[in-house]
Amino acid sequence: MHLNTYQLEAYKTALYQERMYPIASLMVEAAELADLFIKPMLRGDKGEIDVDEVLSEAGDVLWNLSCLLSDCDITLEEVAQYNIKKLNRRADNGTIQGKGDR
């Protein structure tokens, strides 16, 4: 599935009234996704990460990001293209480790 196709389909299910909903929900869902990795590490678990749980939480993150961007008239594809250009520029400048500018 193409990013913009996903975004259009996902936005059809956006029934919220408050534009802050996907912003607040994105923070919660991102934390839940991270938690799938952090808690086992902190507990010293040696078990495998549940792929279905990762897919579910990552999907929630993607939905919220997609809706937030739709509300701003920005497509997921625009974000992806912008990010690749930024990463390539940082790689070319030797600043790929997060210390580069935009």
C-alpha positions as CSV (number, residue, x, y, z in Angstrom):
1,M,0.0,0.0,0.0
2,H,1.2,3.5,-0.8
3,L,1.6,6.0,2.0
4,N,-0.9,8.5,0.6
5,T,-3.4,5.7,-0.1
6,Y,-3.1,4.6,3.5
7,Q,-3.5,8.2,4.7
8,L,-6.7,8.8,2.6
9,E,-8.2,5.5,3.9
10,A,-7.2,6.1,7.5
11,Y,-8.6,9.6,7.5
12,K,-12.1,8.2,6.6
13,T,-12.1,6.7,10.1
14,A,-11.2,9.9,11.9
15,L,-14.3,10.6,13.8
16,Y,-12.8,12.9,16.4
17,Q,-14.1,16.4,16.9
18,E,-11.1,18.0,18.5
19,R,-8.0,18.5,16.3
20,M,-5.8,17.9,19.4
21,Y,-7.0,14.3,19.5
22,P,-4.4,12.7,17.2
23,I,-1.7,14.8,18.7
24,A,-2.4,13.6,22.2
25,S,-3.1,10.1,21.1
26,L,0.1,10.0,19.1
27,M,2.1,10.6,22.3
28,V,0.2,7.8,24.1
29,E,0.5,5.3,21.3
30,A,4.2,6.0,20.7
31,A,4.8,5.4,24.4
32,E,2.9,2.1,24.2
33,L,5.0,1.0,21.2
34,A,8.2,1.9,23.0
35,D,7.0,0.1,26.1
36,L,6.9,-3.2,24.2
37,F,10.7,-2.9,24.0
38,I,11.6,-1.0,27.2
39,K,9.8,-3.1,29.8
40,P,11.4,-6.4,28.7
41,M,14.8,-4.7,28.6
42,L,14.4,-3.3,32.1
43,R,13.2,-6.6,33.5
44,G,16.0,-8.4,31.8
45,D,13.6,-10.6,29.9
46,K,15.2,-12.8,27.2
47,G,11.9,-13.5,25.5
48,E,10.9,-12.5,22.0
49,I,9.0,-9.3,21.2
50,D,5.4,-10.1,20.2
51,V,5.3,-9.0,16.5
52,D,1.5,-8.8,16.6
53,E,1.6,-6.3,19.4
54,V,4.3,-4.3,17.6
55,L,2.2,-4.2,14.5
56,S,-0.8,-3.1,16.4
57,E,0.9,-0.3,18.3
58,A,2.9,0.8,15.3
59,G,-0.4,0.9,13.3
60,D,-1.9,3.1,16.0
61,V,1.1,5.5,15.8
62,L,0.8,5.6,12.0
63,W,-3.0,6.3,12.2
64,N,-2.5,9.2,14.6
65,L,0.4,10.6,12.6
66,S,-1.5,10.3,9.4
67,C,-4.6,12.1,10.8
68,L,-2.5,14.8,12.4
69,L,-0.8,15.4,9.0
70,S,-4.2,15.3,7.2
71,D,-5.5,18.0,9.5
72,C,-2.5,20.1,8.4
73,D,-2.9,19.3,4.7
74,I,0.4,17.5,4.6
75,T,0.8,14.0,3.1
76,L,2.8,11.1,4.5
77,E,4.6,11.0,1.2
78,E,5.7,14.6,1.6
79,V,7.1,13.8,5.1
80,A,8.9,10.7,3.8
81,Q,10.4,12.7,0.9
82,Y,11.5,15.6,3.1
83,N,13.0,13.2,5.6
84,I,15.0,11.3,3.0
85,K,16.4,14.6,1.6
86,K,17.3,15.7,5.2
87,L,19.0,12.3,5.9
88,N,20.9,12.4,2.7
89,R,22.0,16.0,3.3
90,R,23.2,15.0,6.8
91,A,25.0,12.0,5.4
92,D,26.8,14.2,2.9
93,N,27.7,16.7,5.6
94,G,28.9,14.0,8.0
95,T,26.2,15.0,10.5
96,I,24.0,11.9,10.3
97,Q,24.2,11.3,14.0
98,G,21.5,13.8,14.8
99,K,23.8,16.8,15.3
100,G,23.1,18.3,11.9
101,D,20.8,21.1,11.0
102,R,17.5,20.8,9.0
